[in-house]
Amino acid sequence: EPVELLMRPIRVFALALPVLVLASFSFPRTVLLPGAHGFREIAPRVWMQPGARDPVEVLNELDWAETRIEEWWGDATERPRILICGDTGCDGSLGGVGPYAQAYDQYLLILHSRLSTEDADLRRAIIAHELSHAALASRVSSWRLLTGDMPAWLNEGLAVLASDDPRFDLTPERCALLADETLPESMRDWDHAAGQRDRPIYQAAACRARDWLATNALSDL
């Protein structure tokens, strides 16, 4: 009986520990329980802060992007959970104020409030870009992505091509000028290089990914 009295609070603490840890971090709390943090589900697996955007407009853009990625990759990928922020407070609690959007493997996509300031063509392309990352993550192990065995430049280059991003000039003449650009292999090195605004690495990666596709297929990934 003394042992049982001792073990009882230990078991209670062990059960409560995950809840305590979860409660101390806004990111996992919001991702796992978006409805409890002010988000409203506007479509299956799509959660938005009220007033962030016109829901019909958002869903039209998402439909375009999903169709584009399904056609480009050759099959449908399960929709990740999508959270749509309407202010910088939400952005900050979900990983960043600067990016337009962020994909986390094949499971989560966050659209930050900054995306709403762009025109419709770019919004659709950016959503498609991130969905391409999710599509690739469903085909390639996280280990390969993290270690660079699946090169970061190929991941990003394919996403630019898949999304038909209007920001990038991919004419043969422009690609020839970018042929000597050094492109990172690992995700960590890519993130560092992407922060250097004067380096056209997305453009160069798309050019190189297009060259890769000339002799390989997406099924080779």
Secondary structure, 3 states (H helix, E strand, C coil): CHHHHHHHHHHHHHHHHHHHHHHCCHHHHHHHCHHHHCCEEEECCEEECCCCCCHHHHHHHHHHHHHHHHHHHCCCCCCCEEEECCCHHHHHHCCCCCCCEEEECCCEEEECHHHHHCCHHHHHHHHHHHHHHHHHHCCCCHHHHHHCCCCHHHHHHHHHHHHCCCCCCCCHHHHHHCCCCCCCCCHHHHHHHHCCCCCCHHHHHHHHHHHHHHHCCHHHC
